[in-house]
Amino acid sequence: MKSIKEEVITTQLINKSKFINHLINTSSVEDVTFNLKRLRKLYSDANHHCFAYIVGNNQDIQKFNDDGEPSKTAGLPMLEVMKKHDLTNVLSVTIRYFGGTKLGAGGLTRAYTKSCAESITKCTFTELTSYTDLFIKISFDQIGHVEKYIRDNYILINTIYDNFVNYEVTVPSSSLSILKDSITEYTKGSATFSIIKTYDIYK
């Protein structure tokens, strides 16, 4: 799953109609609402403000709106393009200025598909990566090798000293088993691991 880094704007002129697409990174339905209001105000003289969006790290929320165009000829084609590219947390808005020539259902579907697809070709993508925060507890005589290994390979957030040494570490979830195996080997099996949380971020 991936998202986009920043807003992209492209313009297509198709049979005298102008199609302006905004592809926007969004993290919530509230974000979507804000951006729709912004673009409707910016292009208040346009004939249509059609949109589609996907929100949620697992593409949980998917919606589209044809804004007066024939049913499923505008919003749905944009939604399908975004799904085809495995995008999420993205809003696609295509503003249409009618040029006087009717495009028909097929022509509209192609136009809105092309408008969204063209913006996607201009995007910088961000990949969804899973991370795990955890505590690693070792004895004081094991600090040398273990701390160097952590600092060289992962993110050391904090160190707490009590009867043991407790490292708070951030690690890509895909590398968690490697970290555990390496530190278990360094400490001859005496280290303990406690997961704090696992979360996803875009990078």
Buried (B, 14 or more C-beta within 10 A) or exposed (E): BBBBEEBBEBEBEBEEBBBBBBBBBBEEBEBBEBBBEEBBEEBEEBBBBBBBBBBBBEBEBBBBBBBEBEEBBBBBBBBBBBBEBEBBBBBBBBBBBEBEEEBEEEBBBBBBBBBBBBBBEEBEEBEBEEBBBBBBBBEEEBBEBBBEBBEEBBEBEEBEEEEBBBBBBBBBEEBBEEBBEBBBEBBEEEBBBEEEEEEEEBE
